[in-house]
Amino acid sequence: MADTATYRTIWRWHFYAGLFVLPFILILSLSGSIYLFKPQIDRWEERNYRGLSLEGAVSADRQLEVAQTAYPQGSFHHYRMPEHAGDAAMIQLGLPGGALTDVFVSPQGQVLGTLDPIERIPNVIATFHGSLLLGDWGDRLVELAASWTIVMILSGLYLWWPRPFRAAGTFWPRLSLKGRALMKDLHRVTGFWIAGLVLVMLASGLPWAGTWGSVFKWARTELGLVEGPQDWKIGSGPEIVRHEPAGNWIAPAAHAHAGHDHGDMAAPTMPARQATKGDPLPLSSFVLKASEEEMAFPVLVLPPHAPQRFGPPTGDVWTIKSETQNRPLTQSATFDPIDGREVSRTDFADKHPIDRAINYGIAWHEGQLFGLANQVIGLMTAFALIGLSVLGVIMWLTRKPSGKLGAPTGSSVPHGPGLIIVVVLLGLLLPLFGLSLLAILALERVVGRFGRRRSKRVR
């Protein structure tokens, strides 16, 4: 193994990066592992609202009416289509002050219960995973840790390459070894096999990060790279955003009955074919269209001028859209509120290649790109990264001199034009890494000068 200045510099970065990111790896790997199973957690939270009888089912207009009767000041945001026949419909209402509530209404038109979308388990986990519940400071801290984890992986790959080359201990561990030598083999081999998965996981999360995501958003919009709003959040806020009410919209079919309790009686609605010229079609007309679309769950039906999670409110049209986490399956269609004709249609293929690439990454990051297999791969990657980090700490503790940090000797200043170019590129691609590295080098220089002056005084 070559004992060069470059090797020792990279080993030193790998060591410091590992110490810094260790607690973040533990926290983010565990929280990310939970969020991978968001669909299963969502179904568990809604377990009491699924598999209900269809006997005596009422229209979607009636379901909306009873929800607005329960919350007379609520403004209609969207109607979520049941995933399976017999599941309750979910109607999201905006409340005074910007709060939201998801109202679950049975097929028979009874309010079964409500959930606050902000407080749902996956959303709390996602907010913690992105900012540690520390707001913008936590978001920047997580982004800094992710940047240094990328550096740790890249530096680890450099250290992994055998000098001279040998397959044993490189592609598989030499189980005949014992003690620290065996741990070192396990650390090297495991790191190699999960490096690509971890790098993809980290890179796919950067568009959400406050600093990186903001710079990308600026380049995306101000430089004219991509047109239209981006459909992912940036920064520390929850993905489900509170909206200020924009008016108390009531479905035409329910307007005359709003504020009155009709029990289980179905309110009469006007079929689409009988709507008089100029009369808006009721919710049920667009729910019928949504049932014919066969979009991926969850499918939302949004009235005109309704707020959306990403981008501006809908226009003067009804919107049917899929918000599945498997983003390549997302699509939407808009319809005229008077005659129900299709106004526009957008599929994933219509997105700019840059947005498509990022959405593929997000779907992979969240474990939904190809179902359960994606979730299992994400879970195994997270736990392998935890094991890798723990092994690294154990190896450090076994060789660390008593009372000392035990960092690899040498300078942190990059040597050689090749390494300098790599570091500059990483600093530009990962701004928080670049700024923190400059701070570390400055601190190391100050500490070094202080140590030399102190040693002279001792002499």
MARNU-877871 format. One record per residue (C-alpha): x, y, z; chain. Coordinates in Angstrom, 1 decimal. Example, Ala and Ser with C-alpha at 12.3 -4.5 7.8 and 13.67 -1.06 7.14 Angstrom:
+--------+--------+--------+-------+
!      u !      v !      w ! kette !
+--------+--------+--------+-------+
!   12.3 !   -4.5 !    7.8 !     A !
!   13.7 !   -1.1 !    7.1 !     A !
+--------+--------+--------+-------+
//
This chain:
+--------+--------+--------+-------+
!      u !      v !      w ! kette !
+--------+--------+--------+-------+
!    0.0 !    0.0 !    0.0 !     A !
!    1.6 !    3.2 !   -1.2 !     A !
!    2.4 !    5.6 !    1.7 !     A !
!    2.0 !    8.8 !   -0.3 !     A !
!    1.0 !   12.3 !    0.7 !     A !
!   -2.1 !   12.0 !   -1.5 !     A !
!   -3.1 !    8.7 !    0.1 !     A !
!   -2.7 !   10.1 !    3.6 !     A !
!   -4.6 !   13.2 !    2.8 !     A !
!   -7.5 !   11.3 !    1.4 !     A !
!   -7.4 !    8.9 !    4.4 !     A !
!   -7.5 !   11.9 !    6.7 !     A !
!  -10.6 !   13.3 !    4.9 !     A !
!  -12.2 !    9.9 !    5.1 !     A !
!  -11.5 !    9.7 !    8.8 !     A !
!  -12.9 !   13.2 !    9.6 !     A !
!  -15.9 !   12.7 !    7.3 !     A !
!  -16.7 !    9.4 !    9.0 !     A !
!  -16.6 !   10.9 !   12.5 !     A !
!  -18.8 !   13.9 !   11.5 !     A !
!  -21.5 !   12.0 !    9.6 !     A !
!  -21.8 !    9.0 !   11.9 !     A !
!  -24.7 !   10.3 !   14.1 !     A !
!  -26.4 !   11.6 !   11.0 !     A !
!  -26.1 !    8.2 !    9.2 !     A !
!  -27.7 !    6.5 !   12.2 !     A !
!  -30.5 !    9.0 !   12.4 !     A !
!  -31.2 !    9.4 !    8.7 !     A !
!  -30.9 !    5.7 !    7.9 !     A !
!  -33.4 !    4.7 !   10.6 !     A !
!  -35.9 !    7.5 !    9.7 !     A !
!  -35.5 !    6.9 !    6.0 !     A !
!  -36.0 !    3.2 !    6.5 !     A !
!  -39.4 !    3.9 !    8.1 !     A !
!  -40.4 !    6.3 !    5.4 !     A !
!  -39.7 !    3.7 !    2.7 !     A !
!  -42.9 !    2.0 !    3.8 !     A !
!  -45.1 !    5.1 !    3.6 !     A !
!  -47.9 !    3.3 !    1.6 !     A !
!  -48.1 !    0.5 !    4.2 !     A !
!  -48.1 !    3.1 !    7.0 !     A !
!  -50.8 !    5.1 !    5.3 !     A !
!  -53.0 !    2.1 !    4.9 !     A !
!  -52.5 !    1.2 !    8.6 !     A !
!  -53.5 !    4.7 !    9.6 !     A !
!  -56.6 !    4.4 !    7.4 !     A !
!  -57.4 !    0.8 !    8.4 !     A !
!  -60.8 !    1.7 !    9.9 !     A !
!  -61.9 !    3.4 !    6.7 !     A !
!  -61.3 !    0.5 !    4.3 !     A !
!  -63.2 !   -2.5 !    3.2 !     A !
!  -66.7 !   -1.1 !    3.9 !     A !
!  -70.0 !   -2.2 !    2.6 !     A !
!  -71.3 !   -0.7 !   -0.7 !     A !
!  -74.9 !   -1.2 !    0.2 !     A !
!  -76.8 !    2.1 !    0.1 !     A !
!  -73.9 !    4.0 !   -1.5 !     A !
!  -74.5 !    7.6 !   -2.2 !     A !
!  -73.0 !   10.0 !   -4.8 !     A !
!  -69.7 !   11.9 !   -4.4 !     A !
!  -71.8 !   15.1 !   -4.2 !     A !
!  -73.5 !   13.8 !   -1.1 !     A !
!  -70.2 !   12.7 !    0.4 !     A !
!  -68.9 !   16.2 !   -0.1 !     A !
!  -72.0 !   17.7 !    1.3 !     A !
!  -71.8 !   15.8 !    4.6 !     A !
!  -68.1 !   16.7 !    4.9 !     A !
!  -68.8 !   20.4 !    4.5 !     A !
!  -71.8 !   20.1 !    6.9 !     A !
!  -69.4 !   18.7 !    9.5 !     A !
!  -66.9 !   21.6 !    8.7 !     A !
!  -69.1 !   24.5 !    7.5 !     A !
!  -66.2 !   26.9 !    7.2 !     A !
!  -64.1 !   24.4 !    5.3 !     A !
!  -63.1 !   25.1 !    1.7 !     A !
!  -63.0 !   22.1 !   -0.6 !     A !
!  -59.5 !   21.3 !   -1.7 !     A !
!  -59.8 !   17.8 !   -3.3 !     A !
!  -61.6 !   14.5 !   -3.3 !     A !
!  -59.4 !   11.5 !   -3.2 !     A !
!  -60.8 !    8.5 !   -5.1 !     A !
!  -61.1 !    5.3 !   -3.0 !     A !
!  -58.3 !    2.9 !   -3.7 !     A !
!  -60.6 !   -0.1 !   -3.7 !     A !
!  -64.4 !   -0.5 !   -3.9 !     A !
!  -65.8 !   -0.2 !   -0.4 !     A !
!  -63.0 !    2.2 !    0.8 !     A !
!  -64.1 !    5.6 !    2.2 !     A !
!  -63.6 !    8.6 !    0.1 !     A !
!  -61.1 !   11.2 !    1.5 !     A !
!  -62.1 !   14.8 !    1.2 !     A !
!  -59.5 !   17.4 !    2.1 !     A !
!  -60.8 !   20.7 !    3.4 !     A !
!  -59.0 !   23.9 !    4.2 !     A !
!  -59.9 !   25.4 !    7.5 !     A !
!  -59.7 !   29.0 !    8.8 !     A !
!  -56.1 !   30.0 !    9.6 !     A !
!  -54.7 !   27.7 !    7.0 !     A !
!  -55.1 !   24.4 !    8.7 !     A !
!  -56.1 !   21.3 !    6.8 !     A !
!  -58.2 !   18.3 !    7.6 !     A !
!  -58.7 !   15.0 !    5.7 !     A !
!  -62.3 !   13.9 !    6.2 !     A !
!  -63.1 !   10.2 !    5.6 !     A !
!  -66.7 !    9.6 !    4.3 !     A !
!  -68.2 !    6.2 !    4.0 !     A !
!  -69.9 !    5.0 !    0.7 !     A !
!  -73.2 !    5.6 !    2.6 !     A !
!  -72.3 !    9.3 !    3.2 !     A !
!  -71.3 !    9.1 !    6.9 !     A !
!  -68.3 !   10.9 !    8.3 !     A !
!  -66.2 !    8.2 !    9.8 !     A !
!  -63.3 !   10.3 !   11.1 !     A !
!  -60.6 !   12.8 !   10.2 !     A !
!  -56.8 !   13.0 !   10.1 !     A !
!  -54.6 !   16.0 !   10.1 !     A !
!  -52.3 !   15.5 !    7.0 !     A !
!  -49.5 !   17.5 !    8.7 !     A !
!  -49.5 !   15.2 !   11.7 !     A !
!  -49.7 !   11.9 !    9.8 !     A !
!  -46.9 !    9.5 !   10.6 !     A !
!  -45.1 !    9.5 !    7.2 !     A !
!  -45.2 !   13.3 !    7.0 !     A !
!  -43.7 !   13.7 !   10.5 !     A !
!  -41.0 !   11.2 !    9.6 !     A !
!  -40.3 !   13.0 !    6.4 !     A !
!  -40.0 !   16.4 !    8.1 !     A !
!  -37.7 !   14.9 !   10.7 !     A !
!  -35.6 !   13.1 !    8.0 !     A !
!  -35.2 !   16.3 !    6.1 !     A !
!  -34.5 !   18.8 !    8.9 !     A !
!  -34.3 !   16.9 !   12.3 !     A !
!  -37.2 !   19.2 !   13.3 !     A !
!  -34.8 !   22.1 !   13.6 !     A !
!  -36.1 !   24.1 !   10.7 !     A !
!  -33.7 !   25.7 !    8.2 !     A !
!  -30.7 !   25.1 !   10.4 !     A !
!  -31.5 !   21.4 !   10.6 !     A !
!  -32.0 !   21.3 !    6.8 !     A !
!  -28.6 !   22.8 !    6.2 !     A !
!  -27.1 !   20.4 !    8.8 !     A !
!  -28.6 !   17.4 !    7.0 !     A !
!  -27.4 !   18.7 !    3.6 !     A !
!  -23.9 !   19.2 !    5.1 !     A !
!  -23.9 !   15.7 !    6.4 !     A !
!  -25.1 !   14.3 !    3.1 !     A !
!  -22.3 !   16.2 !    1.3 !     A !
!  -19.6 !   14.9 !    3.5 !     A !
!  -21.1 !   11.4 !    3.3 !     A !
!  -20.6 !   11.6 !   -0.5 !     A !
!  -17.0 !   12.6 !    0.1 !     A !
!  -16.6 !    9.7 !    2.6 !     A !
!  -17.9 !    7.3 !    0.0 !     A !
!  -15.7 !    8.6 !   -2.8 !     A !
!  -12.6 !    8.7 !   -0.6 !     A !
!  -13.4 !    5.3 !    0.7 !     A !
!  -13.4 !    4.0 !   -2.9 !     A !
!  -10.0 !    5.4 !   -3.4 !     A !
!   -8.7 !    3.8 !   -0.3 !     A !
!  -10.5 !    0.5 !   -1.2 !     A !
!   -8.5 !   -0.1 !   -4.4 !     A !
!   -5.9 !   -2.7 !   -3.5 !     A !
!   -2.2 !   -1.9 !   -3.9 !     A !
!   -1.2 !   -4.4 !   -5.4 !     A !
!   -4.5 !   -5.7 !   -6.8 !     A !
!   -6.0 !   -8.9 !   -5.2 !     A !
!   -9.5 !  -10.2 !   -5.4 !     A !
!   -9.7 !  -11.6 !   -1.8 !     A !
!  -10.3 !   -8.8 !    0.6 !     A !
!  -11.4 !   -6.6 !   -2.3 !     A !
!  -14.6 !   -8.2 !   -3.6 !     A !
!  -15.2 !  -10.6 !   -0.8 !     A !
!  -13.9 !  -10.7 !    2.8 !     A !
!  -11.2 !  -13.1 !    3.9 !     A !
!  -13.1 !  -14.9 !    6.7 !     A !
!   -9.9 !  -16.7 !    7.8 !     A !
!   -8.7 !  -13.4 !    9.3 !     A !
!   -9.5 !  -12.5 !   12.8 !     A !
!   -9.8 !   -9.3 !   14.9 !     A !
!   -9.2 !   -5.9 !   13.4 !     A !
!   -7.9 !   -7.5 !   10.1 !     A !
!  -11.3 !   -9.2 !    9.6 !     A !
!  -13.2 !   -6.0 !   10.5 !     A !
!  -11.1 !   -4.1 !    8.0 !     A !
!  -11.9 !   -6.6 !    5.2 !     A !
!  -15.6 !   -6.4 !    6.1 !     A !
!  -15.5 !   -2.6 !    6.1 !     A !
!  -13.7 !   -2.4 !    2.7 !     A !
!  -15.8 !   -5.1 !    0.9 !     A !
!  -19.2 !   -3.9 !    2.3 !     A !
!  -18.3 !   -0.3 !    1.4 !     A !
!  -17.5 !   -1.3 !   -2.2 !     A !
!  -20.7 !   -3.2 !   -2.8 !     A !
!  -23.0 !   -0.5 !   -1.4 !     A !
!  -21.1 !    2.6 !   -2.6 !     A !
!  -23.1 !    3.0 !   -5.8 !     A !
!  -26.5 !    2.6 !   -4.0 !     A !
!  -25.6 !    5.1 !   -1.3 !     A !
!  -24.3 !    7.6 !   -3.8 !     A !
!  -27.5 !    7.4 !   -5.8 !     A !
!  -29.6 !    7.7 !   -2.6 !     A !
!  -27.6 !   10.8 !   -1.6 !     A !
!  -27.6 !   12.5 !   -5.0 !     A !
!  -31.4 !   11.9 !   -5.4 !     A !
!  -32.0 !   13.7 !   -2.1 !     A !
!  -30.0 !   16.8 !   -3.0 !     A !
!  -32.8 !   18.5 !   -5.0 !     A !
!  -34.9 !   18.7 !   -1.8 !     A !
!  -32.0 !   20.3 !    0.2 !     A !
!  -32.2 !   24.0 !    1.1 !     A !
!  -28.9 !   25.2 !   -0.4 !     A !
!  -28.4 !   22.8 !   -3.3 !     A !
!  -32.1 !   22.7 !   -4.2 !     A !
!  -32.4 !   26.5 !   -4.1 !     A !
!  -29.4 !   26.9 !   -6.4 !     A !
!  -30.8 !   24.3 !   -8.8 !     A !
!  -34.2 !   25.9 !   -8.7 !     A !
!  -32.6 !   29.2 !   -9.7 !     A !
!  -30.7 !   27.6 !  -12.5 !     A !
!  -33.8 !   25.7 !  -13.6 !     A !
!  -36.0 !   28.8 !  -13.8 !     A !
!  -33.9 !   31.9 !  -14.1 !     A !
!  -31.6 !   30.3 !  -16.8 !     A !
!  -34.7 !   29.0 !  -18.6 !     A !
!  -33.6 !   25.4 !  -18.5 !     A !
!  -37.1 !   24.1 !  -17.7 !     A !
!  -40.5 !   25.7 !  -17.9 !     A !
!  -43.3 !   25.2 !  -15.5 !     A !
!  -43.3 !   24.6 !  -11.7 !     A !
!  -41.2 !   21.9 !  -10.2 !     A !
!  -43.1 !   19.1 !   -8.4 !     A !
!  -40.9 !   18.6 !   -5.4 !     A !
!  -40.4 !   20.6 !   -2.2 !     A !
!  -37.2 !   22.4 !   -1.1 !     A !
!  -36.0 !   23.0 !    2.4 !     A !
!  -37.2 !   22.2 !    5.9 !     A !
!  -41.0 !   22.6 !    5.6 !     A !
!  -43.4 !   19.6 !    5.4 !     A !
!  -44.3 !   18.3 !    2.0 !     A !
!  -47.9 !   19.0 !    2.8 !     A !
!  -48.2 !   22.7 !    2.8 !     A !
!  -50.8 !   24.6 !    4.7 !     A !
!  -52.8 !   26.9 !    2.5 !     A !
!  -54.7 !   30.1 !    3.2 !     A !
!  -58.4 !   29.6 !    2.3 !     A !
!  -59.2 !   31.1 !   -1.0 !     A !
!  -62.9 !   31.1 !   -0.6 !     A !
!  -65.5 !   28.6 !    0.7 !     A !
!  -66.3 !   26.7 !   -2.5 !     A !
!  -69.4 !   24.5 !   -2.3 !     A !
!  -70.3 !   21.9 !   -5.0 !     A !
!  -73.3 !   23.0 !   -7.1 !     A !
!  -75.3 !   19.9 !   -6.2 !     A !
!  -74.7 !   20.5 !   -2.5 !     A !
!  -75.1 !   24.3 !   -2.3 !     A !
!  -78.7 !   24.3 !   -1.5 !     A !
!  -78.3 !   21.7 !    1.3 !     A !
!  -75.1 !   23.1 !    2.9 !     A !
!  -75.4 !   23.6 !    6.6 !     A !
!  -78.2 !   21.1 !    7.0 !     A !
!  -78.0 !   17.5 !    8.3 !     A !
!  -79.9 !   15.1 !    6.1 !     A !
!  -78.8 !   11.9 !    7.8 !     A !
!  -78.3 !    9.1 !    5.4 !     A !
!  -80.6 !   10.5 !    2.7 !     A !
!  -78.9 !   11.0 !   -0.7 !     A !
!  -79.3 !   14.5 !   -2.0 !     A !
!  -80.6 !   14.7 !   -5.5 !     A !
!  -78.0 !   15.7 !   -8.1 !     A !
!  -78.2 !   16.8 !  -11.7 !     A !
!  -76.8 !   14.3 !  -14.1 !     A !
!  -74.2 !   15.8 !  -16.5 !     A !
!  -76.4 !   15.2 !  -19.6 !     A !
!  -79.3 !   17.3 !  -18.0 !     A !
!  -77.1 !   20.2 !  -17.0 !     A !
!  -78.6 !   23.5 !  -18.4 !     A !
!  -76.3 !   25.7 !  -20.5 !     A !
!  -74.1 !   27.7 !  -18.2 !     A !
!  -74.6 !   25.5 !  -15.1 !     A !
!  -71.4 !   24.0 !  -13.7 !     A !
!  -71.3 !   20.2 !  -13.6 !     A !
!  -71.2 !   18.6 !  -10.1 !     A !
!  -68.3 !   16.8 !   -8.5 !     A !
!  -69.9 !   13.4 !   -9.3 !     A !
!  -69.5 !   14.1 !  -13.0 !     A !
!  -65.7 !   14.4 !  -12.6 !     A !
!  -65.5 !   11.5 !  -10.1 !     A !
!  -67.0 !    9.4 !  -12.8 !     A !
!  -64.4 !   10.6 !  -15.3 !     A !
!  -61.7 !    9.8 !  -12.7 !     A !
!  -62.9 !    6.3 !  -12.3 !     A !
!  -62.6 !    5.8 !  -16.1 !     A !
!  -59.0 !    7.1 !  -16.2 !     A !
!  -57.4 !    4.2 !  -14.3 !     A !
!  -54.7 !    6.4 !  -12.9 !     A !
!  -52.3 !    5.1 !  -10.2 !     A !
!  -53.5 !    5.7 !   -6.6 !     A !
!  -53.8 !    8.2 !   -5.0 !     A !
!  -56.1 !    9.9 !   -7.6 !     A !
!  -57.3 !   13.4 !   -6.7 !     A !
!  -60.2 !   15.3 !   -8.1 !     A !
!  -59.7 !   19.1 !   -7.7 !     A !
!  -62.3 !   21.8 !   -8.3 !     A !
!  -61.5 !   25.0 !  -10.1 !     A !
!  -59.0 !   27.3 !   -8.3 !     A !
!  -58.1 !   24.6 !   -5.7 !     A !
!  -54.6 !   24.8 !   -4.1 !     A !
!  -52.1 !   22.1 !   -5.0 !     A !
!  -49.0 !   20.7 !   -3.2 !     A !
!  -46.7 !   22.1 !   -5.9 !     A !
!  -47.2 !   25.1 !   -8.1 !     A !
!  -50.1 !   27.5 !   -8.3 !     A !
!  -53.8 !   26.7 !   -7.7 !     A !
!  -55.7 !   25.1 !  -10.5 !     A !
!  -57.2 !   27.3 !  -13.1 !     A !
!  -60.9 !   27.6 !  -14.1 !     A !
!  -61.0 !   23.9 !  -14.8 !     A !
!  -61.6 !   20.7 !  -12.9 !     A !
!  -58.4 !   18.7 !  -12.5 !     A !
!  -57.9 !   14.9 !  -12.2 !     A !
!  -54.4 !   13.9 !  -11.2 !     A !
!  -52.4 !   11.0 !   -9.9 !     A !
!  -50.0 !   11.8 !   -7.0 !     A !
!  -48.5 !    8.4 !   -6.8 !     A !
!  -45.0 !    8.2 !   -5.3 !     A !
!  -44.0 !    6.1 !   -8.3 !     A !
!  -43.6 !    9.4 !  -10.2 !     A !
!  -43.1 !    8.0 !  -13.7 !     A !
!  -46.8 !    6.9 !  -13.4 !     A !
!  -48.0 !   10.4 !  -12.6 !     A !
!  -50.4 !   12.1 !  -15.0 !     A !
!  -53.2 !   14.7 !  -15.0 !     A !
!  -56.1 !   15.9 !  -17.1 !     A !
!  -58.2 !   19.0 !  -16.9 !     A !
!  -61.9 !   19.4 !  -17.9 !     A !
!  -64.2 !   22.3 !  -18.7 !     A !
!  -66.5 !   22.8 !  -15.6 !     A !
!  -69.6 !   23.5 !  -17.8 !     A !
!  -69.6 !   20.8 !  -20.5 !     A !
!  -67.0 !   18.4 !  -19.1 !     A !
!  -64.9 !   18.3 !  -22.3 !     A !
!  -61.2 !   17.6 !  -21.9 !     A !
!  -59.1 !   20.7 !  -21.9 !     A !
!  -55.6 !   19.3 !  -21.5 !     A !
!  -53.7 !   16.2 !  -20.6 !     A !
!  -50.2 !   15.8 !  -19.2 !     A !
!  -48.2 !   12.6 !  -18.7 !     A !
!  -44.8 !   12.0 !  -17.2 !     A !
!  -43.3 !   11.8 !  -20.7 !     A !
!  -44.3 !   15.4 !  -21.3 !     A !
!  -41.9 !   16.6 !  -18.6 !     A !
!  -38.5 !   18.1 !  -19.4 !     A !
!  -35.7 !   15.4 !  -19.3 !     A !
!  -34.2 !   17.2 !  -16.3 !     A !
!  -37.4 !   16.9 !  -14.3 !     A !
!  -37.9 !   13.3 !  -15.4 !     A !
!  -34.4 !   12.4 !  -14.2 !     A !
!  -35.0 !   14.0 !  -10.8 !     A !
!  -38.4 !   12.4 !  -10.4 !     A !
!  -36.9 !    9.0 !  -11.2 !     A !
!  -34.4 !    9.7 !   -8.4 !     A !
!  -37.1 !   10.8 !   -6.0 !     A !
!  -39.2 !    7.7 !   -6.7 !     A !
!  -36.1 !    5.5 !   -6.1 !     A !
!  -35.1 !    7.5 !   -2.9 !     A !
!  -38.6 !    7.0 !   -1.5 !     A !
!  -38.6 !    3.3 !   -2.4 !     A !
!  -41.5 !    3.4 !   -4.8 !     A !
!  -39.9 !    3.1 !   -8.3 !     A !
!  -40.5 !   -0.6 !   -8.6 !     A !
!  -42.5 !   -1.6 !   -5.5 !     A !
!  -41.5 !   -3.9 !   -2.7 !     A !
!  -38.2 !   -4.8 !   -4.3 !     A !
!  -37.2 !   -1.1 !   -4.2 !     A !
!  -38.2 !   -0.9 !   -0.5 !     A !
!  -36.2 !   -3.9 !    0.4 !     A !
!  -33.1 !   -2.6 !   -1.5 !     A !
!  -33.4 !    0.7 !    0.2 !     A !
!  -33.8 !   -1.0 !    3.6 !     A !
!  -30.7 !   -3.2 !    3.1 !     A !
!  -28.7 !   -0.2 !    1.9 !     A !
!  -29.6 !    1.8 !    5.0 !     A !
!  -28.7 !   -1.0 !    7.4 !     A !
!  -25.5 !   -1.9 !    5.5 !     A !
!  -24.5 !    1.7 !    5.8 !     A !
!  -25.2 !    1.6 !    9.6 !     A !
!  -23.1 !   -1.5 !    9.9 !     A !
!  -20.3 !    0.0 !    7.8 !     A !
!  -20.2 !    3.0 !   10.1 !     A !
!  -20.2 !    1.0 !   13.3 !     A !
!  -17.4 !   -1.1 !   12.0 !     A !
!  -15.4 !    2.0 !   11.2 !     A !
!  -15.8 !    3.3 !   14.7 !     A !
!  -14.8 !    0.0 !   16.3 !     A !
!  -11.6 !   -0.1 !   14.1 !     A !
!  -10.8 !    3.5 !   15.1 !     A !
!  -11.3 !    2.7 !   18.8 !     A !
!   -9.1 !   -0.4 !   18.7 !     A !
!   -6.1 !    1.5 !   17.2 !     A !
!   -6.7 !    4.9 !   18.8 !     A !
!   -3.9 !    5.9 !   21.3 !     A !
!   -5.3 !    6.6 !   24.8 !     A !
!   -6.2 !   10.2 !   25.3 !     A !
!   -5.7 !   11.1 !   21.6 !     A !
!   -8.0 !   11.4 !   18.6 !     A !
!   -5.9 !    9.1 !   16.6 !     A !
!   -6.5 !   10.9 !   13.3 !     A !
!   -4.3 !    9.8 !   10.3 !     A !
!   -1.1 !   11.9 !   10.2 !     A !
!   -0.5 !   14.3 !    7.4 !     A !
!   -2.0 !   17.5 !    6.0 !     A !
!   -5.6 !   18.0 !    4.9 !     A !
!   -4.4 !   20.3 !    2.1 !     A !
!   -4.8 !   18.5 !   -1.3 !     A !
!   -1.6 !   17.6 !   -3.1 !     A !
!   -1.2 !   17.4 !   -6.9 !     A !
!   -3.2 !   19.0 !   -9.7 !     A !
!   -5.5 !   16.0 !  -10.1 !     A !
!   -6.6 !   16.0 !   -6.5 !     A !
!   -7.0 !   19.8 !   -6.5 !     A !
!   -9.2 !   19.7 !   -9.5 !     A !
!  -11.4 !   17.0 !   -8.0 !     A !
!  -11.7 !   18.9 !   -4.7 !     A !
!  -12.7 !   22.1 !   -6.6 !     A !
!  -15.3 !   20.3 !   -8.6 !     A !
!  -16.8 !   18.7 !   -5.5 !     A !
!  -16.8 !   22.1 !   -3.8 !     A !
!  -18.7 !   23.6 !   -6.7 !     A !
!  -21.2 !   20.7 !   -6.9 !     A !
!  -21.6 !   20.5 !   -3.1 !     A !
!  -21.5 !   24.1 !   -1.9 !     A !
!  -21.8 !   23.3 !    1.8 !     A !
!  -18.9 !   20.8 !    1.5 !     A !
!  -16.8 !   23.4 !   -0.2 !     A !
!  -17.5 !   26.1 !    2.4 !     A !
!  -16.9 !   23.7 !    5.3 !     A !
!  -13.7 !   22.4 !    3.8 !     A !
!  -12.3 !   26.0 !    3.6 !     A !
!  -13.3 !   26.5 !    7.2 !     A !
!  -11.5 !   23.2 !    8.2 !     A !
!   -8.4 !   24.1 !    6.3 !     A !
!   -8.3 !   27.6 !    7.9 !     A !
!   -8.9 !   26.1 !   11.4 !     A !
!   -6.2 !   23.5 !   10.9 !     A !
!   -3.8 !   26.2 !    9.8 !     A !
!   -4.5 !   28.3 !   12.9 !     A !
!   -4.2 !   25.3 !   15.2 !     A !
!   -1.0 !   24.3 !   13.6 !     A !
!    0.5 !   27.8 !   14.1 !     A !
!   -0.6 !   27.8 !   17.7 !     A !
!    0.9 !   24.4 !   18.3 !     A !
!    4.3 !   25.4 !   16.8 !     A !
!    4.4 !   28.6 !   18.9 !     A !
!    3.6 !   26.7 !   22.0 !     A !
!    6.3 !   24.1 !   21.3 !     A !
!    8.9 !   27.0 !   20.8 !     A !
!    7.9 !   28.5 !   24.2 !     A !
!    8.4 !   25.2 !   25.9 !     A !
!   11.9 !   24.9 !   24.5 !     A !
+--------+--------+--------+-------+
//
